[in-house]
């Protein structure tokens, strides 16, 4: 599958501050790519470069095979950019706002009306067409932002924190809208701090910290990678300290630590079979009320892979 | 007792808002630069005045005279700088609620309303007051020479300080009552400029002066006016004890004005000014102190309520969409800015006031005053007799060699069959009319006065238009940078060329209805004169406004506005904040207009330059062009007076030709600035991007 977005050694400096350092990224057509990283990691800078708003210091960024900086004019009709804020004009109603941007994409005449109507319908904003943009709720504004980037039917959507500061209902509605766009075949690059939603929405993710891409690939792979070793949660009915001491003697066990009333048993590298735990505890006279492998989700993976350092 | 002392301590000296500003005062580089520039200017004035006075220090009286002169110069400069800086330092209060998140936090603390309001006000006025205080040593120089009473120096400082205080109080009141936005800052500056300059100009109008009978029993008029007690520059002039501007004594005032407070206003306008401004400041602060938290809790603004009351806004959150143009940038500049309720109010206000002014002038000018004696087509060539109405005589014979004059110009007998007022006539021994001096019917507003007023009106209108477009242009890009819409536009296929051209087009379209006002004012006078000209068919007909003004005037006004717009856009592109961009571009436009106007009028007035060259150069400045088109005889007499070496027709042709050349020069300037902006747009925006 062809890469719609590709960066090669993408680097951006602001004076002495390195915002991006040799970022190599590849997003294929139809992918929904979740961009994860702490604040100040370089997500917005990357998105702004891809949106042709910033020039890389060196390296190359390509969108649909066009090079940012050299072929920006060819890129702009192909992308839809939603920043992490809502750019509102004073005294404009929803329909005017969309018509304004449609005209910016050179869509005029009856075609413009039809597209605006379609987009309003898709984003469920039809009943708000006469409302002043300034007076919309935050959730509505975010939906309007999505509607704005759909008027010219772009191939690529660059969404910077589209669900930031939204209430749960608005977030769920936003997620459903993005799923619908993905079904329509759009390539989406989305940055967000709400990791469970990204895990639900995206098929690939990238984790960035201090301007460096730590990981990029399918969600399942990152979870697997984050799992440094097998960790088992064990619950016993009495004397957890003695049970921990007993398990710690086993040659396959690396460490045993208490965790919220349970025992967190880490196996040594390469060891995955934990059937001995049950037999050893029963033999030691302990009654077991829980034994399961600890789940590693995107949040856990993110916490394990990043160090929480910001620039 | 201790409680009151504690309250007062916490109100001002211990006020945390004020302390934060005072303790940080002098640490900012910008403040230090302004302070140095202020003191540097004062020192420069001292040195310049001393240098100009040369050796005129021969005796104590001469020293005192120089000292008085020095004090006047410094006082005017000090007040001018305070009037300029006070709005800059206090206007920020207008938008503090929106710009700063600290306002709500302050309201949630145990600080009282009075602490918050006074703290905010004094912290904003503090810098200006500190400037004033820093200038005291320089004013002390006048005490070395003598001739200046210490009371005058104190009065001068009080006038300046009270001006700063009332400016700050006004900004705070606007902020508290939620009637201000970022755009209000510009209106605030404009209001203060108009108030100060307007007061000085209106002071010259007789209407504002009192008539009285002086001690000799002769009718006289006060040299000071109603405005003296309310305008700092006029009040300041009073403390200089200028004989041409002395307030009247109580005894000279009409009976109705001899009681307090009228007697105070008229006899001591300087003390009244600073006392009244102090009172006004407190009066404006009092509602803020009482209602601060209650107003902060309200969800509607006074402005919204007012606009709804006058049906300019329905307070709705929705309305019918308008059609967007092909160039959305131009549409936004031209339409959305103009449609906001406040803008609508101001635009219609401007149009209505401007057109009303022009129509009133025309009506006054066309209203003829009934003369004592006049002729009205009453010459009978068959009988060679003339009937003079109002003479109380029947038809009189006309002598064969009758000497007819219209004004100062000789005329033929045909003039007797016209409609003129008769100034004078003589009869020969046979009772026949031998000489007759005729004139146009006197009008309520003479041609000269009509020209002067119309010129004043159009210049004021054009100045306001220039300020409006400079402000709109200067804020056009910075506002998009601030609210984030610029990034949205730059990620679309809109190119820098399309963007800048759209802005320029939209801005000019935005002020076109305003430019139409002075043009329409000129048009109605041209139309009126056209019918008179057809009736008279006189080659030397004196037009109030030359007809060619209908071509050159709109062209020059539009191109000058486009020039101001592109200049403002340059500033808007380069500056990061709207306030800085507006201040820079308005400063440049005002400076350029003042320089061009001053040079233009000097050239028109110059006796060393031939009339045709003067008007040719004058045609390059929009202000002098307006003057040449509307009131040439007063300001460009060398070229337009009959009987001069260059006749008016030549001067008009020269004006027209050089106006066309000037339009070409301005257009080239605009084009080159536009090309430069297009070229540097991406680089400038990216430099600021972070």
Boltz contact constraints between the chains, C-beta under 6 A:
constraints:
  - contact:
      token1: [A, 51]
      token2: [B, 491]
      max_distance: 6.0
  - contact:
      token1: [A, 53]
      token2: [B, 487]
      max_distance: 6.0
  - contact:
      token1: [A, 53]
      token2: [B, 490]
      max_distance: 6.0
  - contact:
      token1: [A, 76]
      token2: [B, 492]
      max_distance: 6.0
  - contact:
      token1: [A, 76]
      token2: [B, 493]
      max_distance: 6.0
  - contact:
      token1: [A, 77]
      token2: [B, 493]
      max_distance: 6.0
  - contact:
      token1: [A, 81]
      token2: [B, 491]
      max_distance: 6.0
  - contact:
      token1: [A, 83]
      token2: [B, 487]
      max_distance: 6.0
  - contact:
      token1: [A, 85]
      token2: [B, 484]
      max_distance: 6.0
  - contact:
      token1: [A, 87]
      token2: [B, 484]
      max_distance: 6.0
  - contact:
      token1: [A, 87]
      token2: [B, 485]
      max_distance: 6.0
  - contact:
      token1: [A, 87]
      token2: [B, 488]
      max_distance: 6.0
  - contact:
      token1: [A, 91]
      token2: [B, 336]
      max_distance: 6.0
  - contact:
      token1: [A, 91]
      token2: [B, 339]
      max_distance: 6.0
  - contact:
      token1: [A, 91]
      token2: [B, 340]
      max_distance: 6.0
  - contact:
      token1: [A, 92]
      token2: [B, 336]
      max_distance: 6.0
  - contact:
      token1: [A, 93]
      token2: [B, 321]
      max_distance: 6.0
  - contact:
      token1: [A, 95]
      token2: [B, 321]
      max_distance: 6.0
  - contact:
      token1: [A, 96]
      token2: [B, 321]
      max_distance: 6.0
  - contact:
      token1: [A, 99]
      token2: [B, 324]
      max_distance: 6.0
  - contact:
      token1: [A, 100]
      token2: [B, 324]
      max_distance: 6.0
  - contact:
      token1: [A, 100]
      token2: [B, 328]
      max_distance: 6.0
  - contact:
      token1: [A, 103]
      token2: [B, 324]
      max_distance: 6.0
  - contact:
      token1: [A, 103]
      token2: [B, 328]
      max_distance: 6.0
  - contact:
      token1: [A, 104]
      token2: [B, 328]
      max_distance: 6.0
  - contact:
      token1: [A, 104]
      token2: [B, 492]
      max_distance: 6.0
  - contact:
      token1: [A, 104]
      token2: [B, 494]
      max_distance: 6.0
  - contact:
      token1: [A, 105]
      token2: [B, 492]
      max_distance: 6.0
  - contact:
      token1: [A, 108]
      token2: [B, 326]
      max_distance: 6.0
  - contact:
      token1: [A, 130]
      token2: [B, 318]
      max_distance: 6.0
  - contact:
      token1: [A, 131]
      token2: [B, 317]
      max_distance: 6.0
  - contact:
      token1: [A, 131]
      token2: [B, 318]
      max_distance: 6.0
  - contact:
      token1: [A, 132]
      token2: [B, 317]
      max_distance: 6.0
  - contact:
      token1: [A, 135]
      token2: [B, 317]
      max_distance: 6.0
